[in-house]
Amino acid sequence: METGSISTSPTKREGATWPAAEQVRCWQCGVQHTPGLFCPSCEAIQPLPEQADYFQVLDLPRHLVIDPQALQRRYYELSRRVHPDLYQAAPQTARVASLRNTATLNRAYAMLRDPVDRGLYWLALWGEKLGTDNNRVPPDLAELVFDIQEKLAELRAARRGNGAATLVRELDDAHKEVLERRTALLRQLEANFARWDAAAADTAALRADLKATLTALAYLETLLRDVDKELQR
């Protein structure tokens, strides 16, 4: 396992987002409005700006705590309304908007429904991402990370001889510990989300805490993949 490589998820490709105060003009009725899937005046489907953020796409407030069932219902409702089958006989602008908006809506839902991806996306909205200065193993995980790395190396060597069975049991126990650590970190992530939504003033501290939690989760996911691969799960 390379501890210097951390997955940053698709957020690293998002770039800047559409300015919240900037408006667009409806192609059908000419009314200016905040970017969204539909014109608030004539309800015509609208071509989304290339960098409209995913909260805008789903017409959600910028809150990190999201009810997954409510999000799913919202996604299904909007998916039905933008489906390309509804626009086969519509003007070209509407047909193109339907295709593009469907793809954007799918990406937005996939990003916001997963708490880790949502946290990474939130960092992207603040102009930050993991991977630049987060390549050191978090101190709280260092002992666990290096212990598992050592056991993995020993298991690979033991499979060329004897003694693999004991190491497999030890790695299975370590795998359970990693899962427990991940569960605890996901609860910590949700607590961070709640503090953001409470409009806490110290955003710098919240960003630092969010980055630390997401970095730790990234390391744990790498550990889980490595152990699963070696145990052939």
C-alpha positions as CSV (number, residue, x, y, z in Angstrom):
1,M,0.0,0.0,0.0
2,E,1.3,3.5,-0.9
3,T,0.4,5.7,2.0
4,G,1.4,8.8,0.0
5,S,-1.5,8.3,-2.4
6,I,-5.0,9.4,-1.3
7,S,-8.1,9.1,-3.3
8,T,-9.7,12.5,-3.8
9,S,-12.9,11.4,-5.6
10,P,-14.4,13.2,-8.6
11,T,-14.5,16.5,-6.7
12,K,-11.1,17.3,-8.0
13,R,-12.5,17.7,-11.4
14,E,-15.3,20.0,-10.4
15,G,-13.5,23.4,-10.4
16,A,-15.3,26.6,-9.6
17,T,-19.1,26.9,-9.3
18,W,-21.6,29.2,-10.8
19,P,-21.8,32.5,-8.8
20,A,-24.8,32.3,-6.6
21,A,-25.8,35.9,-7.3
22,E,-25.4,35.6,-11.1
23,Q,-28.6,34.9,-13.2
24,V,-29.4,33.3,-16.5
25,R,-32.1,34.2,-19.1
26,C,-34.8,31.7,-20.1
27,W,-34.4,30.7,-23.7
28,Q,-38.2,30.5,-24.1
29,C,-39.8,33.4,-22.2
30,G,-36.7,35.6,-21.6
31,V,-37.2,35.9,-17.9
32,Q,-34.0,36.2,-15.8
33,H,-33.7,33.7,-13.0
34,T,-31.3,31.8,-10.8
35,P,-29.8,28.7,-12.6
36,G,-32.0,25.7,-12.2
37,L,-33.5,22.8,-14.2
38,F,-36.6,24.8,-15.1
39,C,-37.7,28.4,-15.7
40,P,-39.7,29.6,-12.6
41,S,-41.9,31.6,-14.9
42,C,-42.8,29.4,-17.9
43,E,-41.4,26.1,-16.5
44,A,-39.5,25.4,-19.7
45,I,-36.5,23.1,-19.2
46,Q,-33.3,25.2,-19.0
47,P,-29.7,24.5,-20.1
48,L,-27.7,24.4,-16.8
49,P,-24.5,26.4,-16.7
50,E,-21.5,24.2,-17.0
51,Q,-20.5,24.8,-13.4
52,A,-23.8,25.0,-11.6
53,D,-23.2,23.4,-8.3
54,Y,-24.9,20.2,-7.3
55,F,-27.1,21.8,-4.6
56,Q,-28.5,24.1,-7.3
57,V,-29.0,21.2,-9.6
58,L,-31.2,19.4,-7.1
59,D,-32.8,22.7,-5.9
60,L,-31.5,22.1,-2.4
61,P,-30.3,24.6,0.3
62,R,-26.5,24.3,0.9
63,H,-26.8,22.1,3.9
64,L,-24.5,19.2,4.6
65,V,-27.0,17.2,6.7
66,I,-29.3,15.6,4.1
67,D,-32.1,13.1,4.6
68,P,-31.2,10.3,2.2
69,Q,-34.8,9.3,1.6
70,A,-35.9,12.9,0.9
71,L,-32.9,13.3,-1.5
72,Q,-33.8,10.1,-3.3
73,R,-37.4,11.2,-3.7
74,R,-36.2,14.6,-5.0
75,Y,-33.9,12.9,-7.5
76,Y,-36.6,10.6,-8.8
77,E,-39.0,13.5,-9.2
78,L,-36.6,15.6,-11.2
79,S,-35.3,12.6,-13.2
80,R,-38.9,12.0,-14.5
81,R,-39.3,15.7,-15.4
82,V,-36.0,16.0,-17.4
83,H,-36.1,12.6,-19.0
84,P,-35.2,12.8,-22.8
85,D,-38.3,10.8,-23.8
86,L,-40.5,13.8,-22.8
87,Y,-38.7,16.1,-25.2
88,Q,-38.4,14.1,-28.4
89,A,-40.7,16.6,-30.2
90,A,-39.5,19.7,-28.4
91,P,-37.3,22.5,-29.8
92,Q,-33.6,21.6,-30.1
93,T,-32.7,23.7,-27.1
94,A,-35.0,21.7,-24.9
95,R,-33.8,18.4,-26.3
96,V,-30.2,19.2,-25.6
97,A,-31.0,20.6,-22.2
98,S,-32.8,17.4,-21.3
99,L,-29.8,15.2,-22.2
100,R,-27.2,17.4,-20.5
101,N,-29.4,18.0,-17.4
102,T,-30.1,14.3,-17.0
103,A,-26.4,13.5,-16.9
104,T,-25.7,16.4,-14.5
105,L,-28.6,15.4,-12.2
106,N,-27.2,11.8,-12.1
107,R,-23.8,13.2,-11.1
108,A,-25.3,15.5,-8.5
109,Y,-27.3,12.7,-6.9
110,A,-24.3,10.3,-6.8
111,M,-22.2,13.0,-5.2
112,L,-24.6,14.2,-2.5
113,R,-26.0,10.9,-1.4
114,D,-22.7,9.6,-0.2
115,P,-21.5,11.5,3.0
116,V,-17.8,11.1,2.1
117,D,-18.2,12.4,-1.4
118,R,-20.5,15.1,-0.1
119,G,-17.7,16.2,2.3
120,L,-15.1,16.2,-0.5
121,Y,-17.5,18.2,-2.7
122,W,-18.0,20.7,0.1
123,L,-14.2,21.2,0.4
124,A,-14.2,21.7,-3.4
125,L,-16.8,24.5,-3.0
126,W,-14.4,26.1,-0.6
127,G,-11.5,25.7,-3.1
128,E,-9.8,22.9,-1.2
129,K,-9.2,19.2,-1.8
130,L,-7.3,16.3,-0.3
131,G,-4.0,15.1,-1.7
132,T,-1.7,18.1,-1.7
133,D,-0.6,18.4,1.9
134,N,-2.4,15.4,3.4
135,N,0.0,12.6,2.5
136,R,1.1,11.8,6.0
137,V,-0.6,9.0,7.9
138,P,-2.9,10.5,10.5
139,P,-1.2,10.1,14.0
140,D,-4.3,8.4,15.4
141,L,-4.1,5.7,12.7
142,A,-0.3,5.4,12.4
143,E,0.0,2.3,14.6
144,L,-2.9,0.5,13.0
145,V,-1.7,1.4,9.4
146,F,1.8,0.2,10.0
147,D,0.7,-2.9,11.9
148,I,-1.5,-4.0,9.0
149,Q,1.1,-3.2,6.4
150,E,3.5,-5.4,8.3
151,K,1.0,-8.3,8.6
152,L,0.3,-8.0,4.9
153,A,3.9,-8.3,4.0
154,E,4.4,-11.2,6.4
155,L,1.3,-13.0,4.9
156,R,2.7,-12.6,1.4
157,A,6.0,-14.1,2.5
158,A,4.3,-16.9,4.6
159,R,2.3,-18.0,1.6
160,R,5.5,-19.1,0.0
161,G,6.1,-21.3,3.1
162,N,4.1,-22.1,6.2
163,G,2.4,-20.1,9.0
164,A,-0.2,-18.2,6.8
165,A,-3.2,-19.4,8.8
166,T,-2.3,-17.4,11.9
167,L,-1.7,-14.3,10.0
168,V,-5.0,-14.6,8.2
169,R,-6.8,-14.7,11.5
170,E,-4.9,-11.6,12.7
171,L,-5.7,-9.7,9.5
172,D,-9.3,-10.7,9.9
173,D,-9.3,-9.2,13.4
174,A,-7.6,-6.1,12.1
175,H,-10.2,-5.8,9.3
176,K,-12.9,-5.7,12.0
177,E,-11.0,-3.0,13.8
178,V,-10.7,-0.9,10.6
179,L,-14.5,-1.2,10.1
180,E,-15.1,0.0,13.6
181,R,-12.8,2.9,13.2
182,R,-14.5,3.8,9.9
183,T,-18.0,3.8,11.6
184,A,-16.7,6.1,14.3
185,L,-15.2,8.5,11.7
186,L,-18.5,8.5,9.8
187,R,-20.2,9.6,13.0
188,Q,-17.6,12.3,13.4
189,L,-18.2,13.4,9.8
190,E,-21.9,13.8,10.4
191,A,-21.2,15.8,13.6
192,N,-19.0,18.1,11.5
193,F,-21.8,18.5,8.9
194,A,-24.2,19.5,11.7
195,R,-21.8,22.2,12.9
196,W,-21.6,23.6,9.4
197,D,-25.4,23.7,9.2
198,A,-25.6,25.5,12.5
199,A,-23.8,28.4,10.9
200,A,-20.8,28.1,13.2
201,A,-18.5,31.1,12.8
202,D,-15.1,29.3,12.8
203,T,-15.2,28.0,9.3
204,A,-11.4,27.5,9.3
205,A,-11.6,25.1,12.2
206,L,-14.5,23.3,10.5
207,R,-12.6,22.9,7.3
208,A,-9.5,21.6,9.1
209,D,-11.6,19.1,11.0
210,L,-13.4,18.1,7.8
211,K,-10.1,17.5,5.9
212,A,-8.7,15.5,8.8
213,T,-11.7,13.3,9.0
214,L,-11.9,12.7,5.3
215,T,-8.1,12.0,5.2
216,A,-8.5,9.4,7.9
217,L,-11.4,7.8,6.1
218,A,-9.4,7.7,2.8
219,Y,-6.6,5.8,4.6
220,L,-9.0,3.3,6.1
221,E,-10.6,2.7,2.8
222,T,-7.2,1.9,1.3
223,L,-6.5,-0.5,4.2
224,L,-9.8,-2.2,3.7
225,R,-9.1,-2.7,0.0
226,D,-5.6,-4.0,0.7
227,V,-6.8,-6.5,3.3
228,D,-9.8,-7.6,1.2
229,K,-7.5,-8.2,-1.8
230,E,-5.0,-10.2,0.2
231,L,-7.7,-12.3,1.9
232,Q,-9.3,-12.7,-1.5
233,R,-12.7,-11.4,-0.4
